[in-house]
Amino acid sequence: MAVFQIQALTVLIILFSLIGSSILIPNSSAQEESQIPDWVKNVAGWWATNDISEKEFLDGIEYLINNNIIYIHFMPCGAAAAAATSDTTLEAKLIPDWVKNVAGWWATGQIDDADFINGIEYLIKKDILGIDNEKILGKVPIEDVKFSSSWTVNKDAQVFVSSSFFEIYGRNGDCLIDPNDGISKWKSTTLGLNPNKMDQYNEVALWNDPQNAVVVYPYFTYAAYQPQGF
């Protein structure tokens, strides 16, 4: 019991200390190389060995994601906190055993960060983890992202979705529930150019000059899947 109390207190101290510190927030290229702070493995290990509760683990991971300390490659639309994660009296088991096993393997160095992140992304998609879309930031500030002049983009209304070849944003709450899997998905997204990748864009794009190649990026909207769409 004493060990449990010490470890649970350590989790809270670590998390609350982050509120007043930006040391661990990945705002430099050197920090971006380390996707997850090493001390998070201790928290995952304590949960895997039942030294902290499932709710304490969920609360900790939610904080780390919502404060951009753990970076998720793709953010679902309108992800919201599951009722059980906000109910302090509920002890119902939410997380599948395989995710807990993955956390334990990751904590002991048997698998890498990407495998652990896959488990976290599953919890987000199933609304087991409560994520605030408005708090999630891309690695490139939206103020620096270049959107097409062909349409008006209100950057204040956009939330980060994903970063790959393009920076992808969506309107907060502009979601559609997929009847096949019950998962909330984006109705449409907006593509932007990463200012740090302009050399790559120049290699494949047509900027009103003769080029050898062109990028064709399929862009589907919610309307396209309606009866009058294709």
N, C-alpha and C positions, 0 to 999 in steps of 0.2 A: 504493500500500500504506500509506503514511504517513497519507494522508487517511482511509482506511478505519479504521485503528487509532484515530485521534483521534476520529472520529465514533462508533465502537463504544464507546470509553471514555466519551464524553459521555453516551451512552444509559445506561450502567451508573451513572455518577455521579448523573444525574438521578433514576433509579429508587431508588437506595439512599438518596439524600438525603431522599426522601419518607418513609422509615420513621420518621425522627425529627422530622418536621415535619407539622403539620396545616394549613399555610397553603393548600395546594391542594385540600384535601378540601372538597367542596361542602356546608358546614354552615350557610350563611346564604343568605338570599333573593337577595342580590346575586351570590353565586357560582353559584347555581343557574341564573341567566340564561345563563351561559356553560357550555354542556354539556361541552365538552372543552377542557382547557388548550391555549393556542395553541402551546406548544412541542411538543405531540404531533405537530403537522403536520410538524415537522422530521424526526421519527422515521419517519413515513409516507413522506415524500419520499425519505429515504435508502434505505428498502427498495425503493421504486418504481424507483430508479435503480441498484439493486444495490450500494449502498455498505455495507449491512449485510445479514446473511443472513435468510432466511425465519424461522429458529428464533429469532433475536434479536428480530425483529418480534413473533412470537407470544408470546415470554416477556414482552416489555414490555407488550403489550396485556392479557395475562392478569393481570399485576400491577395494572394500572390499574383493571380491572373488579373484581377480587377485593378491592381496597382502596377501592372505591366512589368512584373519581376519574372514571371514565367510567360514566355511568348508562345501563343497558339497560332499555328499557320493559317487556320481557316475558322472564322467565327460564325456560328449559326445565327439565323435571324431571330431576334426577339427572345433569346434565351433568358429564362427567368428562374429565380430561386424556386426549387421544389418545396412544397409545403413542409415536408418532413425536415428539411434542413433548417427551417426557421422555427420549428416547434421544439423547445427545449425539453419538453416532457415526453417526446416520442422517441422510443428506442428501436423502432422498426428498422430492419436491415434493408438498405437501399442498394449497396454496391455489390455486384456479382463477385463470386469467389475468385474468378480469374484475374480481375483487376487488382484484388488484394495480393494475389500471388505475384503479379507483375511488379507491384510496389516493393514487395520483399526481395525479389530478384534484383531489382534496380538498386535497392539500398545496399546490397552486398556485392555490387559490381558485376553481376552475372549478365546483365543486359545494359544497353546504352540508353542515353536520354530519349532518343526517338521512340523506343518501345514504351517507355513510361508515358511520354506525351500522347501516344496513341490511346492508352487507357484513359487518360484525362479527357481527351477529345470525345471518347465514347460517353463519358459521364456528362459532358456538356450537351451532347446531342440528345441524351435521354432526360435532360432537365434535372438530373440528380445534383449537378453543380449549378449554382446560381451565378450567372455572369451578367454584368451590367454593360451592355453594348456601348453606351455613351462614354464609359471610362476607358475602353480599350483603345490603345493607340498603335498605329503602325510604326515601323522603325524610321520611316521617312515622314516628317511632319506634313499634315495635309496642306498646310500653307505653301509648301514647296512642290506639291504634286501638280503637274500640268494637265489640265483637262481640255478637251476639244472645245474650240470656240463655236462649234456648230450647234451646241445647245447650252442653256444656262444651268450651271451647277451651283447650288447654294451649299457651300462648304460647311456652313454651320449646321446643316440638316443631315450631313453625311456621317456615317460611322464606318469604322474599318472592318473590312471583310477578309481580305487576304492580300498577300504580296507574293508575286511570282515574277513573270516577265513584265507584267503590268502591276500597278497598284489598283486594287479593286475595292470600291466603296459601295454602300447601299444606304437608302433612306431608313432611318431608325424606325422600326415598327412596320415596315413595308413587307409583310410576311404572308406566306401561304402555307397552310397545313397540308402536307402530302397525305392523301387518303390511304396510300399503300403502307406507309410505315409510321404515320402519325407525327412525323418530325416537321417542325416549322422551318420553312425554307424561304430564301429571298425571292420576291416576285421579279425583281430586275436589279441589275447592278450597273455601276458606272466605272469605266476603265480610265485610269490616269497614267501619265508617264512619270517614271522615277527619274529625277534630274541627274542621278548618279549613273544612269544607264543610257545616256544619250548616245554614247559611242556604239552601243549594241543596236539601238534603234536605227542609227544612221546606216548600219551595215545591211539592214533588211528592209527598210522603209522607202517609200517614194515621197520625197519632199519636193514635188513638182520638178524633179530632175530624172533623167534616165538612170535606172538602176537595174540590177540583175534579179532582184527578188522583191517580194512584197509579203507582208504579214496579213493573213486572212484570219480574223478572230471571230468565231460564231457568237452572235449576241442575241439571246432569246429573252423575251419579256413575258410577263404573266399573260398579256393579251393574246400572244401567239398561240396559247394553249386553250383559248376559249372557243366556243362553237363557230364563231366567225373567223377565227384565225386559221392557220394552216394545220 
